[in-house]
Every structure is written in C-alpha cells, then in structure tokens.
C-alpha cells in the first residue's frame, strides 16, 4: 500500500515551475570581472592638450602683463569722442581723428566700459580679453571634422603658436577691435557650418563694424549653398551700412581715415620683403584684403567641403605683411 502510494506520487521537484517552493536551486555562474566604468566627471574631462594650453596661456598673460594695455588709450579716447558729439566727435569722429582705425562697435563697447571708470574699465577689458585665447581656439577647433579633432598633437601645436601672439594683442596692447572682429568671424563660420545665412551675415557685419579690415572674411559666405549666399550677403551689406553709412553721410572726409599712414615698425613683416620706409606703402591694405580673399577661395577649393574652417584658422597663425606695432612679426590680418 505504501509502495503504491509512493509509486503514484508525482515528482514535484521535477515538474515544479522555476522559482516555486519545490524548485531545485540553480547554480548561478559567478560573473566575470569587468573593468570599472568611468565616472561622468572622467568622461567629461577636457583632453590633456587643453590643460597644457591653459598653463601656457596663463604663462604668456603673465609675461605680457608688464606693461599692460598699451593701446587702450585709443579706445578710451575714441569711445569718449563718439559719445560726446561736437564738431570733432560723434559722426565726425573718423574725419577729424583718422588715427582711430577701429570700428564704431569697438568704440561703443569701450564707451560702455568707460562708465565703470577710466581705470576700472581698462582693467576689466584687459582681464576679459586675456581670457579669450582658449575659448577662441576651442571655437575654431570645433569647426574641424571629428576625425581631425582626434589628432590632439595638432591642437597642441596650434595652441603653442597662437596663444603667445594672441596675448600680445589682448594683454600687452589691449586691442578690443581684434578680439571682437576675430570672435565674431568665428561665430560667422559656425553659422555657415550650420547653414544659417542670416546669422552668418549678422555676425560678419558686426565683425566689420568692430574693425573694417574684417571685410576680408566676406569669402566665408561663399561656403554657403548657392541659394543662401544672396540672403547672407544682403544681411551683411545692411549691417555694415547701418554702422558706417551715418559717418559717411555726416562727413565726406570720413574716407580719409583709410589713407592714414601707419608707422612701419622694425618688427614688421614688411621689412622682410624689403619695405624699409618709415610708413606703410599705399598698397599695404589692398594687398592684405586681396591676399586674404585669394587664400579663402583657395582653401575653400582644397578643403573638401570644410572651406569655412580654413579662412578663419589661417589668419590665427600666419606671418603677414603688416606694419606692426610691437616686437612680434606674426600678426593677425586684422592687426593695425
């Protein structure tokens, strides 16, 4: 009887559902060791060249800080004249003071800084400009394709060359117009890369309003699709006219500022090509503009779809035929 009962019993452990009371324990394999995941902070940390370039920039800012802001008095004087008006200021500014080669946007910014006090405005401007080297370099670097951005050695070399020249302009001389013009030109390049013709025209017009020689970057707009070029050029022309046309209509002698002779410094690249005159030759500015346009068009042809990158990247570290106002011959084409 017991055997029959036992024979009729069902092996519940063999038919039990997995996870039930009667289920037999299963062997779970021990997980293999896996590498510890990187923390979010480690994944977001900047590549090592940026840390090196940060120290490099701080070093050159310290070296250029004595003396500091040597050309800031031009901006302080120009901003004061622009806001004061009168027969020698206001819209007659460039006709009566041709030595002021910066644009009205740069002078307007300097006038706003002057409200904080002559000394405080100068300090704030120089400190802010001295901190723009790495952000500007990063903005240009972001224009490159992702495969090229993985070549960190190029970033390191570009920063090692560019930052000493940039701190010469920003910390030692305090050229607000160069900072605005190059920064806005890079912004225009980003707008071109994202196919925003209106914003590209606005940014490039603002660059010319800060420094007229930024007109050399108008070839950036040629990197846009054909249907977007005319809107961008129209916005650019309108933005330039809004800033400069009032000065031309108020005083016809405003154009005389373009003929102002700049002293030919001994560190100028002009002396390398045999120009040893005391002042710059008449063909200096037209040659700069023509050469910049040719380089932009050439790079656009050779860059395989990334032509908007080279016209901005090239002027950041190229020796130019400029008159020079300091002890360095590597200049931006926007440098006076």
VEXDREN-2710 file (C-alpha; in Angstrom, 1 decimal):
% VEXDREN-2710
k/r/px/py/pz
1/UNK/0.0/0.0/0.0
2/UNK/2.8/2.3/1.0
3/UNK/4.7/1.3/-2.2
4/UNK/1.6/2.0/-4.3
5/UNK/1.1/5.3/-2.8
6/UNK/4.8/6.1/-3.2
7/UNK/4.6/4.9/-6.8
8/UNK/1.6/7.2/-7.5
9/UNK/3.3/10.2/-6.1
10/UNK/4.4/12.8/-8.5
11/UNK/7.9/14.1/-8.5
12/UNK/7.0/17.7/-7.7
13/UNK/10.6/18.9/-7.8
14/UNK/11.0/17.7/-11.5
15/UNK/7.7/19.3/-12.6
16/UNK/7.7/22.4/-10.5
17/UNK/7.8/25.8/-12.1
18/UNK/11.0/27.7/-11.8
19/UNK/11.0/29.9/-8.7
20/UNK/8.4/27.9/-6.8
21/UNK/8.8/26.3/-3.4
22/UNK/9.6/22.9/-4.9
23/UNK/12.1/24.1/-7.5
24/UNK/15.6/22.9/-7.1
25/UNK/18.3/25.5/-6.6
26/UNK/20.1/26.5/-9.7
27/UNK/23.7/27.3/-10.0
28/UNK/24.3/30.8/-11.0
29/UNK/27.7/31.3/-12.7
30/UNK/30.0/33.8/-10.9
31/UNK/30.2/37.0/-13.0
32/UNK/33.4/37.6/-14.7
33/UNK/35.4/40.6/-13.6
34/UNK/34.7/43.7/-15.7
35/UNK/36.5/47.0/-15.8
36/UNK/35.2/49.7/-13.6
37/UNK/33.0/52.2/-15.5
38/UNK/34.5/55.6/-15.9
39/UNK/32.8/58.3/-13.9
40/UNK/30.8/61.0/-15.5
41/UNK/33.5/63.5/-14.4
42/UNK/36.2/61.5/-16.1
43/UNK/34.2/61.2/-19.3
44/UNK/33.6/65.0/-19.4
45/UNK/37.1/66.0/-18.6
46/UNK/39.0/68.0/-21.2
47/UNK/41.7/66.3/-23.3
48/UNK/45.1/66.7/-21.9
49/UNK/46.3/69.4/-24.5
50/UNK/43.8/71.8/-23.1
51/UNK/45.3/71.6/-19.6
52/UNK/48.8/72.2/-21.1
53/UNK/47.5/75.1/-23.2
54/UNK/45.7/76.6/-20.2
55/UNK/49.0/76.8/-18.3
56/UNK/50.7/78.1/-21.4
57/UNK/48.2/80.8/-21.8
58/UNK/48.5/81.9/-18.2
59/UNK/52.2/82.0/-18.5
60/UNK/52.1/84.3/-21.5
61/UNK/49.5/86.5/-19.9
62/UNK/51.8/87.0/-17.0
63/UNK/54.7/87.8/-19.3
64/UNK/52.7/90.3/-21.4
65/UNK/51.2/92.0/-18.3
66/UNK/54.2/94.3/-17.8
67/UNK/53.3/96.7/-19.3
68/UNK/49.6/96.1/-19.9
69/UNK/47.0/97.6/-22.2
70/UNK/49.4/99.9/-24.1
71/UNK/46.9/100.8/-26.9
72/UNK/43.8/101.1/-24.7
73/UNK/44.1/104.9/-24.7
74/UNK/43.0/104.8/-28.3
75/UNK/39.8/103.1/-27.4
76/UNK/39.2/105.2/-24.3
77/UNK/39.7/108.4/-26.3
78/UNK/37.6/107.2/-29.2
79/UNK/34.7/106.0/-27.0
80/UNK/34.7/109.4/-25.3
81/UNK/34.6/111.3/-28.6
82/UNK/31.9/109.0/-30.0
83/UNK/29.6/109.6/-27.1
84/UNK/30.4/113.3/-26.6
85/UNK/29.5/114.6/-30.1
86/UNK/30.5/118.1/-31.2
87/UNK/32.4/119.2/-34.3
88/UNK/35.3/116.8/-33.6
89/UNK/33.4/113.9/-32.2
90/UNK/30.2/111.9/-32.8
91/UNK/29.7/111.3/-36.5
92/UNK/32.7/113.5/-37.4
93/UNK/35.0/111.2/-35.4
94/UNK/36.8/109.4/-38.2
95/UNK/37.1/112.6/-40.3
96/UNK/38.9/114.5/-37.5
97/UNK/40.8/111.6/-35.9
98/UNK/42.0/109.3/-38.7
99/UNK/44.4/107.6/-36.3
100/UNK/41.4/105.8/-34.8
101/UNK/41.4/102.8/-37.1
102/UNK/38.9/100.8/-35.1
103/UNK/35.2/100.5/-35.9
104/UNK/32.3/102.2/-34.2
105/UNK/31.2/98.9/-32.5
106/UNK/34.6/98.6/-30.7
107/UNK/34.4/102.3/-29.7
108/UNK/30.8/101.8/-28.4
109/UNK/31.9/98.9/-26.2
110/UNK/34.8/101.0/-24.9
111/UNK/32.4/103.8/-24.1
112/UNK/30.3/101.4/-22.1
113/UNK/33.3/100.2/-20.2
114/UNK/34.3/103.8/-19.5
115/UNK/31.1/104.3/-17.5
116/UNK/32.7/102.0/-14.9
117/UNK/35.5/104.4/-14.5
118/UNK/38.6/105.0/-16.7
119/UNK/40.9/102.8/-14.7
120/UNK/38.3/100.1/-13.8
121/UNK/37.1/99.9/-17.4
122/UNK/40.6/99.4/-18.7
123/UNK/41.3/96.6/-16.1
124/UNK/38.0/94.8/-16.8
125/UNK/38.6/95.0/-20.6
126/UNK/42.2/93.7/-20.4
127/UNK/41.3/90.9/-18.0
128/UNK/38.3/89.8/-20.1
129/UNK/40.3/89.9/-23.4
130/UNK/43.2/88.0/-21.8
131/UNK/40.8/85.2/-21.1
132/UNK/39.6/84.8/-24.7
133/UNK/42.5/82.9/-26.1
134/UNK/41.4/79.3/-25.1
135/UNK/37.7/79.9/-25.9
136/UNK/38.6/81.3/-29.3
137/UNK/40.9/78.4/-30.1
138/UNK/38.3/75.9/-28.9
139/UNK/35.7/77.5/-31.2
140/UNK/38.0/77.2/-34.2
141/UNK/38.8/73.6/-33.2
142/UNK/35.1/72.8/-33.1
143/UNK/34.9/73.7/-36.7
144/UNK/37.1/70.8/-37.7
145/UNK/35.6/67.4/-38.6
146/UNK/35.5/64.9/-35.7
147/UNK/38.3/62.7/-37.2
148/UNK/40.7/65.6/-37.4
149/UNK/39.8/66.7/-33.8
150/UNK/41.2/63.4/-32.6
151/UNK/44.6/64.4/-33.6
152/UNK/45.5/66.2/-30.4
153/UNK/49.0/66.9/-31.4
154/UNK/47.8/69.4/-33.9
155/UNK/45.7/71.1/-31.3
156/UNK/48.8/71.4/-29.0
157/UNK/51.0/72.8/-31.8
158/UNK/48.3/75.3/-32.9
159/UNK/47.8/76.5/-29.3
160/UNK/51.5/76.8/-28.6
161/UNK/51.9/79.1/-31.7
162/UNK/48.7/81.0/-31.4
163/UNK/48.4/81.9/-27.7
164/UNK/51.7/83.9/-27.4
165/UNK/50.6/86.0/-30.4
166/UNK/47.1/86.4/-29.0
167/UNK/48.2/87.5/-25.6
168/UNK/50.4/90.1/-27.3
169/UNK/47.3/91.6/-28.8
170/UNK/45.0/91.3/-25.9
171/UNK/47.1/91.6/-22.7
172/UNK/50.0/93.8/-23.8
173/UNK/48.2/96.1/-26.3
174/UNK/44.6/95.7/-25.4
175/UNK/43.2/95.6/-28.9
176/UNK/39.5/95.3/-28.3
177/UNK/38.7/95.5/-32.0
178/UNK/40.8/92.5/-32.8
179/UNK/39.0/90.4/-30.1
180/UNK/35.6/91.4/-31.4
181/UNK/36.4/91.0/-35.1
182/UNK/38.0/87.6/-34.8
183/UNK/35.5/86.4/-32.3
184/UNK/32.6/87.4/-34.5
185/UNK/34.2/86.0/-37.6
186/UNK/34.5/82.6/-35.9
187/UNK/30.8/82.9/-34.9
188/UNK/30.0/83.6/-38.5
189/UNK/32.0/80.5/-39.5
190/UNK/29.8/78.4/-37.1
191/UNK/26.7/79.9/-38.6
192/UNK/27.9/79.0/-42.1
193/UNK/28.7/75.4/-41.0
194/UNK/25.1/75.1/-39.6
195/UNK/23.6/76.7/-42.7
196/UNK/22.2/79.8/-41.0
197/UNK/22.8/82.5/-43.7
198/UNK/21.1/85.3/-41.8
199/UNK/23.1/84.8/-38.6
200/UNK/26.3/84.4/-40.6
201/UNK/25.6/87.8/-42.3
202/UNK/24.8/89.5/-39.0
203/UNK/28.0/88.1/-37.3
204/UNK/30.3/89.1/-40.2
205/UNK/28.7/92.5/-40.4
206/UNK/29.3/93.0/-36.7
207/UNK/33.0/92.0/-37.2
208/UNK/33.4/94.7/-39.9
209/UNK/31.6/97.2/-37.6
210/UNK/34.3/96.4/-35.0
211/UNK/37.2/96.5/-37.4
212/UNK/36.8/97.4/-41.1
213/UNK/39.6/95.1/-42.2
214/UNK/37.5/92.2/-41.2
215/UNK/35.8/92.6/-44.6
216/UNK/38.5/90.1/-45.7
217/UNK/36.3/87.4/-44.2
218/UNK/33.4/88.0/-46.5
219/UNK/34.5/85.0/-48.5
220/UNK/33.2/82.9/-45.6
221/UNK/29.7/83.4/-47.0
222/UNK/30.7/81.7/-50.3
223/UNK/30.8/78.4/-48.4
224/UNK/27.0/78.6/-48.1
225/UNK/24.8/76.8/-50.6
226/UNK/24.1/78.9/-53.7
227/UNK/20.5/79.7/-52.7
228/UNK/21.7/81.0/-49.2
229/UNK/24.5/83.3/-50.4
230/UNK/22.4/86.2/-51.5
231/UNK/20.4/86.5/-48.3
232/UNK/23.6/86.3/-46.3
233/UNK/25.3/88.9/-48.4
234/UNK/22.3/91.2/-48.2
235/UNK/22.2/91.0/-44.4
236/UNK/25.9/91.6/-44.3
237/UNK/25.7/94.7/-46.5
238/UNK/22.8/96.0/-44.5
239/UNK/24.6/95.5/-41.2
240/UNK/27.7/97.3/-42.5
241/UNK/25.7/100.2/-43.9
242/UNK/23.8/100.7/-40.6
243/UNK/27.1/101.2/-38.7
244/UNK/29.2/103.1/-41.3
245/UNK/26.8/105.0/-43.5
246/UNK/25.9/107.6/-40.9
247/UNK/29.6/108.6/-40.6
248/UNK/29.9/108.9/-44.4
249/UNK/26.8/110.9/-44.8
250/UNK/27.6/113.3/-41.9
251/UNK/31.2/114.0/-43.1
252/UNK/32.6/113.1/-46.6
253/UNK/36.1/113.3/-45.1
254/UNK/35.5/110.0/-43.3
255/UNK/37.0/108.1/-46.1
256/UNK/40.3/109.9/-45.5
257/UNK/40.8/107.6/-42.5
258/UNK/41.5/104.8/-44.9
259/UNK/44.6/106.7/-46.2
260/UNK/46.1/107.1/-42.7
261/UNK/49.8/106.1/-42.8
262/UNK/50.8/103.7/-40.1
263/UNK/54.4/103.7/-38.8
264/UNK/56.4/100.9/-40.2
265/UNK/57.8/99.2/-37.1
266/UNK/61.1/97.5/-37.1
267/UNK/59.4/94.2/-36.2
268/UNK/57.1/94.5/-39.2
269/UNK/57.0/91.7/-41.8
270/UNK/57.1/94.5/-44.4
271/UNK/60.8/94.9/-43.8
272/UNK/61.3/91.2/-44.6
273/UNK/60.2/91.8/-48.1
274/UNK/62.3/95.0/-48.5
275/UNK/59.9/97.8/-47.5
276/UNK/62.1/99.9/-45.2
277/UNK/60.1/103.2/-45.4
278/UNK/59.0/105.0/-42.3
279/UNK/55.4/104.5/-43.1
280/UNK/53.3/101.8/-44.7
281/UNK/53.0/101.9/-48.5
282/UNK/49.7/102.7/-50.2
283/UNK/49.2/99.1/-51.4
284/UNK/49.5/97.6/-47.9
285/UNK/45.8/97.4/-47.0
286/UNK/44.6/96.5/-50.5
287/UNK/47.2/93.7/-50.7
288/UNK/46.1/92.3/-47.4
289/UNK/42.5/92.2/-48.4
290/UNK/43.2/90.7/-51.8
291/UNK/45.5/88.1/-50.4
292/UNK/43.0/87.1/-47.7
293/UNK/40.3/86.7/-50.3
294/UNK/42.6/84.6/-52.5
295/UNK/43.5/82.4/-49.6
296/UNK/39.9/82.0/-48.6
297/UNK/38.9/80.9/-52.1
298/UNK/41.9/78.6/-52.4
299/UNK/41.3/76.9/-49.1
300/UNK/37.6/76.6/-49.9
301/UNK/38.6/74.7/-53.1
302/UNK/41.1/72.4/-51.3
303/UNK/39.3/71.7/-48.1
304/UNK/36.8/69.1/-49.4
305/UNK/33.7/70.5/-48.0
306/UNK/35.2/72.2/-45.0
307/UNK/36.1/75.5/-46.6
308/UNK/34.6/77.5/-43.8
309/UNK/37.2/76.3/-41.4
310/UNK/40.4/77.4/-43.1
311/UNK/39.6/81.1/-43.8
312/UNK/39.3/81.6/-40.0
313/UNK/42.0/79.2/-38.9
314/UNK/44.6/80.5/-41.3
315/UNK/44.8/84.1/-40.1
316/UNK/45.3/83.0/-36.5
317/UNK/48.9/81.9/-37.0
318/UNK/50.3/83.3/-40.3
319/UNK/53.1/85.8/-40.9
320/UNK/51.7/88.8/-42.7
321/UNK/52.9/91.9/-44.4
322/UNK/51.7/94.2/-41.7
323/UNK/53.3/97.4/-40.4
324/UNK/53.5/96.1/-36.8
325/UNK/53.3/98.0/-33.6
326/UNK/55.1/95.6/-31.4
327/UNK/58.0/93.2/-31.2
328/UNK/56.3/90.2/-32.8
329/UNK/56.1/89.7/-36.6
330/UNK/53.4/87.0/-36.5
331/UNK/50.2/89.1/-36.9
332/UNK/46.6/88.6/-37.5
333/UNK/45.5/90.3/-40.8
334/UNK/43.3/92.5/-38.6
335/UNK/46.2/93.9/-36.7
336/UNK/47.0/97.5/-37.3
END
